[in-house]
Amino acid sequence: MSKKMFVTLMCFVMVTFIFTFAANVPLYAQEEKEEEETEDIEDFSLEELLDVEITTAGKQVQKISDVPASVVVVTRDEIERYGYQTLTEVLESIPGLYSINDWWDGPGIGVRGFWKTVANNNLIILVNGVAQMNDIQFNYPLTKIPVPVEAIDRIEVIRGPMSVIYGTGAFLGVINIFTNEIPEEKGSMVSASFGSEKTAKLFARVSGRSGDLNYSFNASYYDTEGISVDLADLGAAPGSPTEGLLEDHEKYFNFSGTFKGFSFDLSYAESQLENMFVLPSVTEGTDTLLNATSIRLGYNKELSEKVTLNAKLSYFQTKKWWKYDYLFPGFFGNQEMGSNAYKAELTMFFRPVEDLNITLGIDYYSILDVYNMFNLPLFGLANVHNYLAADSNITTRAVFTQLNYKLSEKLKLVAGVRLEQMQKWSYEGVFLGGAANQVSVGGTYDKEDVEFIPRVAVIYYLSENHIFKFLFGKALIRPSYFESTDSFTSRIYPLDPETILTYELNYIAYLSSGITANLSLFRNELDNLIVRTTEFVNGVFIEDKDNAGQLVTNGVELSLIIKPSPTFQMELSGTYQDVKDEVNTELDVAYAPKLLGYVKASYAFTKDITLAMTGTYVDKMLPLYDETIANPDGTFGARIGQEVDSYFLLGANLRFRNLFGKGMFFNIRGSNLLDKDIFYPTTSNNNWTPVGTKGKGLSFLATLGWKF
């Protein structure tokens, strides 16, 4: 049976299923609805959504209506209803977000038309409030965050600059993944999943309460062979299949607990991901092994009715190894990176009068040890490494404050400022490997200027059903250790932080009892972007990095939630973003789709049986423009690959609860049901494929589990 015939058959079965149940199964009985009522956002009336409380935006509990930002909340109910297979699938469903997977270090998330080759350094990703940063590249790779979707209780997505509260890296927002919420009942779960590409997943969760102790334990194992595609179809020669060359093995462990005012969070992530970098693999695949551990201790104390103090101390350790598989069987080449760091946070929440809330904070982040070593003798790079100089730490310290003042019943003002400084640090090492020509290198980062980071917001409550948020903010991304040490080999001065200014109007409206709308108009002005520069000297291109990039994005986002009945709901979202290069004005910006579209719909046949559909549209994209590429006419400058087409991903999930007994559940999720060819644009990580890298085709994942 062909794939098209199989998809047609599956669609026919689903349609038949819908009409059969719609005709013969009654809607929820009112008494059953009351018994099964939960506290998920899906169960709230639309008018109550603004009262949903989140903690990420200001590090304290706030209602969505009072948050000075554009907010999206993804609940456990939604994750289960739509059957998302991975964290990447969840993030791809959020308006304004899209992903590009260039088969190197996992997918990178683009936000509002901005995507970088260094995966996810344009936003901060937290798990239970703990930052998941890679201290070498100052980014948040998903390979370091293999959180199973079964463990996720809620995801809070705060879009817009958040550097006042979170500092460097919160360029386009903050994503906080919660895995430690304790339900009133059925806090434990086990499940097993099997599906396409020899995918298998095991998950276990135990959570509960014992007196003043709340605890949550999550553990998972994930294994997949990865997609199979002939490299010749990507423009690589000679052609060979990628089957067995893009395997992914993940282990994840997290334990969280609270006791009176104390809190504790421990996580361990291990990813063994096969990827392709610079050149395609030829035998068993280029192996990347990552181990990451984070530990956080916290204490929250209400000193009085007006003052609350929150203190946190965190420790992070990351190690990463590569074993390269290039050119021919038996090729030798490896690389190792590692880091140790700790962070201390002290935040005070002060409410001197009823209408005024003041947040005061101190942050101290210190990277104690960083190193990067690689050994590629065939490329003339033998035992090349760099590391922090003795007694040199990469330390960032900051103080910040933010006030929320209620001017009247209809008007609220939010204003904040952060003063942040990175102290001077130095590195040492050897470069230009090979026994005959190794040279000592080193450099010092001495950009110790104190960065002034402001934000201002005005929230206007026209009525209970219409709210306007006028938002302005600044954010920055500091140059990473990796970028800085790479630049120090050819520069005489260090790089400046990248900056962004954002202007946004966010409007939330309840159009009727069954429809709500969220509209955002935004403008992002990005400056000092760190880009590769080239200079043609004596017939030779000399490459460097510099703060030479400037982009301006104007965009609009519109989301509609439609809930005509307790059994049916739909969400429609669309994003239009026009990104302009202010330096190379004649060039279209790479990796910036103009249109993004999202649709989600679900129908409950009974309280225990639901069918849900998802659709995601991503517009066409261009790859990087390289000024060093020679053209047939003797000129220089061309794209490193071809433009990739737009695509639409259709997914569906059928879920049964209380299947064989109370707590038993089963769901089957189908992704890319139309089996469309998905191509991501070529990047500098993989410019051997002019066609681009390919995404997953038609796939299924079945999950059987038990909540108890």
N, C-alpha and C positions, 0 to 999 in steps of 0.2 A: 504494500500500500504506500503510495507517495505521500509526502508531507502535506501537500495541498488537499488531497483526499481525506487525510486524517484530520486536518483542521476543519474541513467542511463537515465531517461527521461529528466532531466535537461540538461545533456550533449548533448543529441540528439537535443533538442530544440536549444541549443547554436550553435551547428555545422550547423544545418539547417539555422539558422539565419545568420551566417557568409557567407555561400555560396550563399544564396539568395541575400543578399545585395552586396556581392562582384561582383555578376554577373549583377546586375541591377542598382546599384547606382554609378554614376561617382565619380572620385576623386575630391578633392577640385578644383573648378575653380580658376584660378590664381588671378582674381580680388577679389573673396571672401576671398582667403587666405591673400591677402594684407590688406583687410578691417578688418579681424579678428586677425591680427598679434598682439601678446602680447609680453611682456618682460620676460616671464617665461624662465627658463633655457632650457626647452624642445624645445623651438623655436629657440634657438641659433644653429648655425652650430657648428660642433664638434671643429673646429679650434678656435672658439670664447670662448669655455668653460673656458680656462685658464684665460681669462680676466674677468670672473665673480668675483664680489667683495663680500667679507665677512668681518665681523667685530669682530668675536669672538677670532680669534687666537692671535691678538695683541691689542685688545680693540680699534682698529681704522680700517678704511677701508683699505683692502689689496686685491690684486688679488690672486686667488688660486695659480697661478704660482709662487708667491713670498712668500707664507706661508711656514714656516719651519716645516711642519707637513703633515701627511696624512689626507686629507679632504674629507668629503662626505656632499653634500648639498641636502636636500629633499625640493622640492618646493610645493606650494599649488596645482599647476597643477598636480603634481605626486600624491599627497594625494587624490585629487578628481578623477583622472583617475583610480587609483587602488582601491578606495573605502574603505580605511582602516577605521575600526570601532572605534579603540581606539588608544591612544598614544602608548600603549604597542605593538600593531600590527605594527605601524610605526617603532619603534625601532628594532623590530625583523627582519625587512626587510633590515637593514643596515649591510653590510658585516663586519664580525668579531664580531657581537653582537648576543646574544641569551638570552633567559629568562628561569628562573625556578620559578614556582609558588608552594610553599609548603603550600598554604592556610593560610599563616600568613603574614599580613602586606603588601599584594600585591606582584606582581612579582618582582624578583630581576634580574637585567641585568648583564650577564656575558660578559666580554670583553677579547678577545684573550686568552681564556682558563682559565681565573681567575674569580671565583665567590665566594662570601662570604655569610654566613647565614644572616649577617646584611645587609639588602637589599641596594644595590647601595651606598656603601661607597668607591668604587674604582674609581669613576668618579664624576665630578661636573655637576649638572643639573641646568641650568638657564632658566628663563622665562623673555624675554625682558632684558637680562643682569642682572637680579636679582637672586641671589643664593637662592635655595629652600631647604636649609639644615635644618634637624632636629637637634637642638642644643643639644639634649640629647645623641644621638648615633652618631653624626657627619656623618650622611648619608642623602640620598636624596630619600626617599620612594615615589613611584608613588601615594600612597594614599594621599600624601600632594600636588600632582601635577595633579589633575584631569582635565587637560586642554583638552577641546573637540577638536577633530580633525578639526571641522568646523572653529575653531578660528585660526588655525595655518597657518600663511603665509609662513613660511620657518623654517627649522631646519638646523642648522650648527653643524656638528659633527667633532670635531678635535681629532683625535686618536693619542695617545702617551702622554708622561709626559708633563704636562702643569703647573707645580708648580711654575716656574719662574714668570709667569704672574698671576696665580690664587692662589698659596699657597697650604696649606694642603688640601688633598682630590682629587686634580687633578692627580690622580695616573696613570690612563690609558686614560685620555682625558677629554674633556669638551663637553657637549651638550647644545646648546643654542636654545631655542624655541621662535620664534618671533610671536606675536599676534597683533602687533601694526603698521603694514605697511599700508600706506594709498594709495589705488589705485587711478588712475586718474578718474575712474567712477565706478559705481555700488559698492560702498563701504559698503552698508548695505545688510543684509540678515536675513531671518528667515527660519527655517527648522524644520521638525518633523520626527523622525525615530521610527520604530517599527520592532520587530523581534523575533527570537527564545528566549527561556528562559524568556518569558514575558518581554523582553527588550523594554524600551521606552526612548526616548531622545528628548528634546526640546532645541532649540538653537536660540539666537537672537544676531545680531551684527549691530552696527551703527558706521560708521566712515566717516570722511570727513575733509574738510578744510574750514576755515572762516578767511580770511585775513592771519595773521601770526600764527593762531592757527590751529594745527593739532590734531585730537582726534580720539580715537578708544575705543569702548565699546563692551565687549563680556560677555554674560551670558548664562549659560546652566544648565539643570537639566537632570540627568541620573539615570535610575532605572532598575535593572535586578534581577531576582530571583536566578541566578547562576546555575551551573550545578547540575545535579542529578545523583548520583552514589551510589550503595549499598556498605556500608563500609565493608561488608564481603568480597567483591571482592578485597579490599585493604589489607586484612589480619587482620582486626579488628573484634573483637567479643564482644558482639553480633552484628549482622549486622543490619543496618537500612539505609534508603535512606538519602542523604544529601539535598534533595529537601526542600527548605525553610530554610536551615541552612547556606547557603553561599550567602546571598543576598548582594547587593551592591547598595547604594544610594549616589549620588554625586551631589553637587551644586558648581558652580564655577562662579566667577565674577571677571572681570578685566577691569580697566579703565586706559588708557595711553594717555598722551598728551604732546605736545611740543609747546612752545610759544617763538619765537625768540631763545635765547640761553638756555632757561630753559626747563626742562623735568620733567614729573611727572608720577609715576606708582603706582597704588593701586590694590592689588588682595586679594581676600578672597576665601578660599577653605574649603569645608565641606564634609567630607567623613564619611558615616556610613557603615562600612564593617563588615559583619559577617565572622568569621574565626574560625579556629581550631588551638589550641596551646597546646602542651604537651599531651592533651587528646581530643578525639572527643566530639563534642557537643551532647546533648541528648534530648533537648526539642525545644527551639526556636533559638538556635545558640548563640555563644559567640559574643557579640556586641562590636565593636570598633568604637568610635566616635572621629573624629579629626577635630579641627578647627584651621585654620592657616591664619594669616593676615600678609601681607608685604606692606610697604610703602617706596617709594624711591623718593627723590628729587635730581635733577641733574642740573648742569650748565656747559655749554661748551662755551668757549670764545677763539677766535682767537686773540691773543695779537699782533701778527705781522705775516708777511708772513712766518716766520721761527718758530714761537712758538704758540702752542695751548694748552690751559689748560682745563682739565676736572675734575670736582668735583662732588662727589655723597655722599649722606647721606641716609642710609636705616635703617628701624626699622622692627623687626620681633617679632611676638608672636605666640606661638604654644601651644595648649592644647590637651590632648589625654586621653580618658577614656576607660576602659574595664569593661564589665560586663560578668563574666565568667559563662558558662553553662556546668557544669561537673557532671558526676557520676549519679545524680538522679534529678527529678523535685524538684524545690525549693532550689537547692544548692545556697549558698551565697558566693560570692567572687567578689571583684572589685579591680581596680587599676587606678591610675591617674598619669599622667606626665605633666609637663609644663615647659615653658621657655620664657624668654624675652631677646632680644639681639639687638644691633645696630652695624652698620658698617659705617666707614668713609673711603673714597677713594679719593686720589688726584693724578692725572696722568698728566704729561706734555710730549708733543710730540715736539721734537726739531729737526729742520733740518738746521744745520749750513751751509752745502754745499749741492749741488744738489744730490750727490751720497751717502749721509750719513743721516740716520734717527736714532734718539736716543729717547728711551722711558725711562722716570724716573717716579717712582711711590712710594707712601706711602699708606699702608693699615693698618687699625686699626679695629679689631673685638673684641667686648666685650659682653660676655654672662652675663647678670645682675642677672638672677634668674633661677635656675634649681631645680626641685624637682621630686622625684619618690616615690609614696606612694602606698602600696597595703595591702589588708586585706583579708586573706584566713584562717579563723579560723580553718577549718577542717584539714588543712595541718600544723597547729601549727604556722602559720605566721599571727598574729593579729596586725594590726596597725603598720606595718613595713614601715619605710620611711627614706629617706635621702635627704639632701638639701645642697646648698652652705652655708658655714659659713657666719656669719654676716660680712659685709664689704669685702667680698671676691668675685671677679669676675673672670671668665675664659677669660683672655685677650690674644689675639694674635696680635702682631705687626710686621710689615715687611717693608723693603725698597727693591726695585728692580730696575734693569735697563736692557735694551736690546738695542742692536744696530744692524741695518741693513746697511751693507756697500757694495756698488756695486764696486767690484774690477775692472771689465771690462764688456764689453757687454755680455760676456758669463758666468761670475762668480760673485756670490754674497755670502757674508759671514754674518751669523747671530750668535750673541753671547749674552748671558744674564746670570745674576746671581741674586739670591734673598737671602737676609739675613732675617731669620724669627725666632721669639722667642715667646714662650708661657710663660707668667709670672706665678709665684707661686700662687696657689690657694688651698683652704681647703674646706672640707665638714664635716658635722655632721649628726647624725641621730641615729636611733635605729635599731637593727638587731636581728635575732633569736627571732621572735615574740612570743606572748603569755604572759599573765599578769605575769606569774611566772618567766619567764626566759628572758625577754627583757633586752638587754644590750646596753649601749651607744657605738657607734662606731664613728670613724672619721679618717681623713687622710689628708695628704698634698701632692700635686703634686709640686715637686720642681725641675723638669728637665728644668732649665732655660737656658740651652746651646743654643747658637745662631746656627741655622741650616744653612749651606752653600749649596745652591741649584743652580747648574750650568746647562747650555745648550749650545750646539754648533751645527750649521748647515752650510753646504755648498751646495749651489744650483748651478748646472751647466747646462747651456742652450746649449746643443749640437747643436740644431737648433730650429726653431720655432715649430717643431713637436716632439721634443724629449727633455725631461727635467729629470735630475737626482737630487734627494735630498738625501744628506748624513746627517743623523740626530743622535744626541746623547743628552740625557737628563736625569736628575734625578728628582724624585718626592717623596713625602712622605705623609703618613696619620698619623696624631697624634692620640694617644689613646683618645677615647671619654670619656665623663663624666661617661657614663654607664659602660664602660670597666674599668675605673680607680677606681670607687667606689666599683665595684665588687671585684677588685683585692686588694684594700686596706684592705679588711676584712681579708685577709690571707697573705699579703706580707709586707715586711718591706721596699721595695723600689718601686718607680713607674715604669710604663712601658715606653719604648722608642718608638719613632715613627717608623712605618713601612716604608721601603724605596724600591725604584725600580730604576734600571738603565736600560735604553732602548737604543739599537743600531738599526738603521733602514736605509735601502736603499729603497727609493721610486722612481719609474720610471714611467713617464707618456709619452705615445707615441700615435701619430696619425698614424695609419697604413694605412689608406686611407681616402677618403672624407666621408666614411660612418662608419668607425670603429675606436674606440679609446680604448686604454688599459691602465690599472693602475696596476702596480705590486709593491708589498712591501715585502721585506725580513726583518724580525725583530727578535731580541733577547731581552727578558726581564729577568733581574736578580732581583728577589724579595728577600728581606732580612728583618730580625727582625719581621717577621709576627707574630701577636699576636694569639697564639693558646692555646687550653686547654692542660694542662699537668697533668699527674697523677703520684702519688708515692704510692707504696704498703708498708704500715707501719703497723706491728703487725696485719696482716690479713685484713687491711682496706685500701681502696683506698682513698687518699687525693687528691682532685682536686684543680687546680690553673690555672692562666693564666701567660704566659711568652712570651718573644720575642724569640721563638724557631723555627720558621718556615722559610724555605728557599726553593724557587722554581726557576727553570730556564725554560723558554719557548723559543723554537725556532720555527718560523713559517713563512708561506708564504701566501700572499693574492693576488689573481688575479681577476680583474674585466674587463669585456668587455662591451662596449656600441655599439650596432649595430643599425644603422638607415639608411636602404637602400632607404627609401622614406619618404616624409612628413606624410604619413598615417600609417606607420608601424615602430615600434622600439622595441628593445629587450635589456635587460641587463642580463648578466651572471656573477656570482661571486662565488668564492670558497675560503675557508680558510682551511689550514692545520696547526695544532698547536700541537707540541709535548712538553708536560709539564712534568718535572721531579722534584721529591721531593729529595732535596739534603741532607736531614736529614735521612728520612726513605727511603733509596734508593731502597729497595725491594718492596715498595708499589707503585701501580699506583695511580695517583692523583685523588681525588674525584671532581666531578662536572666539569670535563674538557673534553668535546667532542673533538676528534681529527679532525673531519671533519665537516665543515659547508658549505652549498651550498645554493645559491639564484638564482632564475630566475624570470624575469618580462618581460612581453610582452604585447603590446597593438596595436590595429588596429582601425583606424578611418574610419568608413563607409562614414560619411559626417563630416562637421565641427561641427555638433551637436550630433553625435552618436558615441560612442566608446565602445569597448569591451576590457577588460584587464584581464590578468591572472597573478597570482603570485604563486611561489613555494618556500618552505623553507625546507631544509634538516638539521637535527641536529643528529649527531652521538650518539651512546650509551654512557651512563655515569654511573659512580660508585658513591655510597653514601660514607659518612664519615666512616673512620676506627676508632673504639673505643677500646682502650687498656683495658678497664675494663670489657668487655663482657666475661663471662665464657664459655668455650667450654666443650663439653662432655669428652674430654680426660684430663681435669684438667688444661689445659693451658688457657691463657687469650688473648683476642684480636680478633676482627671480625668486619665485616662491619655491620652498623646498619640497613641495608636493602639490597635488592638484586639489581643487575645491571639492569638498564632499557634499553629497546631496542631503536635503532635509529628510527626516524620517519620522514615522509615527509608530509608537509601541503600544500594542493592545494587550491587556492582561485580564485575567478573570480568576476568581477564587470562589470555590464552593465549600462552605463550612457547616459541619454538624456538631452541635453541642449535646452533651448527655446522651451519647450515641448508644452505648451498651450498658450504661449505668451513669449515675450522677457523677459529673466531673470528667467523664470520658469525652474526647473530641477528636474529630478528623477533618482535615481540609486538604484540598488539592488545588494548587495554584499553577496556572499556565501563564507563561510570559512570552512576549512577542508571538502571539497566536497567529498573526498573519505571515510569520516567518520572513520578515523583511530583512534585506541586507543592510546592516548598520555599519557605517564607516565613521571613524573618528579621524580628524585631520592629522597629517604628519607633524611630528614635533622634532625638536633638535635632539631629543633622546633617541629617536628612531627614524632618522632621515634616509635609511636604506629602503623604506617602503613609500614610494611616491603616491601610491593609492591611499595610504592611511592604514591604520590598524582597524581590525574588524571587531564588532560587538557580538553578543550572544544571539543566536538564532532561536527558533522555537524550542522551548524547554518546559518541563513540568517538575513539580516537587510536591510529594505527598507527605503529610505529617499526621502521625497518630500520637495522642498524648492523653495525660490524665492529670487533672487538677484535684488536689486533696488537701 
